Amino acid sequence: MNERHARDVVLVRAIETADQQREILSEDDRSYASRAARELAQWQAAESKSAATQEHFLQQRAEQIIKKLGQRTPAFAAFVRRRPGLHTLVYTLPLLALLLGAGLDRITDPHHADLLSAPLLIIIFWNLAVYLGMLLWLCWPKRRASRWRAAWIQRLGVGRNALPRKLPHAMSSALFAFMGEWTQLSARLNGARLACTIHLSAAAFALGATASLYARGLLVQYAAGWESTFLSAEQVHGLLSMLFTPAILVFHLSGFTLADVQALHFPQAQTAPNGALWVHLYAATLLLLAVAPRLVLAMLAVLRVRWLARRFPLDLEQPYFRKLGEATGQPAGALRVLPFSFTVDEARSKGLQAVAASLLGEKARVQLAPAIAYGDELRDALKDVDWNNSEVSLTAALFNLAATPERESHGAFLAQLIAKAAPRGVAVLVDDSGFAARNADAVRLAERVELWRQFCLYHGVDATIVNLLQPELRALEQGAGLPLSGGL
């Protein structure tokens, strides 16, 4: 699935998830979209003589829904047409950098080719420092994007936070949720685009500076020279030899000796006429150390952008997609449940089946693992779990609300589960049937529910309270799925 289709699918998922009261999309709208999408996907598959896939179905369904909502709500149509800020930045920043580089009137003395030109040296050493930083970054442990970087990625990926006015509340909530989710999903792609733009801008700035040198040389007679308070001629010769050696070797330019450098020290008895040599040396060095590497890096970033845009990493094994997949004959999803210190009897097992059906469709299956006893060695208890099993749509830990959450047992179990289930994530189900049967006091029940929710939030996942004896008492929101670890 490419980026555009994935964006539509994620947007529709956010809308259907937020619109629990069917305020903006009725059940008939959803059924009609599914039916039309299935027919269109089958027709397209017949045209291309291939099998209809879930991706085709999801693309067609998302287009149907977005088109219908756009006709009903013009403000929503405007939001869909909105271009992310990165689109403009990709074209304007390199051009601005080129003009800035070419327009630096003081990049060198108007009448001298300064051997120690501060602007040109800064450009060269800044680019070298960037290459070194990139090498170190490859060896550095990956960390989450900082808040500043995340804010920029969001703004560049989905545009400004402001939403159009006069939107229904459910739609506003859906669009906010979409922007947050799309920011995470498209972070790698937009990061690659941003990297490409930055490298192109750096190359354009260096090219602009080089063009400025030659343009000025057409109108002005450069006189080469240098001056320094702290550096001797020997030190300047060593520095320039190290700096210009690659350009001399690659472009076969004339070299210079220590005597040449000494003779160019200001003040000079007579003006040195060989300014063109030093212009060529600086231009060639900028080309070798700034322009060419940046263009190579930009090209690599472009290839990465194209690859990610054509194969957008959208996990179609998630419950929402599994549930829709039934319409195209996709295999039923499976809910894997890992109980902790909780023996699931037959009645509660049926309740789990109802939970799976509400999340993954009527044909969903439940894979109930043996209960992990309090005090069991967690590493041994989880060693047989196949975390890459493609048949499993969702993995959930199951706790009993009657138990008091403990950091050393329940918390340790959650931590191991979240680590092993990454990046797909794990959900948490907390069954209140036993606690509610023994405690009729609603206040105590609410306090215990809040305790478990706070406990799970502390460990990085939002808890979902269920009643496995009477699932209808805490019916899950259809299409909403379960909150997973990694989303907090």
Salt bridges, closest charged atoms under 4 A:
GLU3 OE1 - ARG193 NH2 2.63
ASP8 OD2 - ARG4 NH1 3.96
GLU16 OE2 - ARG30 NH1 3.78
GLU16 OE2 - ARG61 NH2 2.79
ASP19 OD2 - ARG30 NH2 3.25
GLU27 OE1 - ARG22 NE 2.91
ASP29 OD2 - ARG72 NH1 2.92
GLU63 OE2 - HIS5 NE2 3.80
ASP105 OD1 - ARG216 NH2 2.91
ASP109 OD1 - HIS112 ND1 3.27
GLU181 OE2 - ARG13 NH2 1.95
ASP315 OD2 - ARG424 NE 3.63
GLU317 OE1 - ARG322 NH2 2.47
ASP345 OD2 - ARG348 NH1 2.76
ASP431 OD2 - ARG348 NE 3.17
ASP432 OD2 - ARG474 NE 2.72
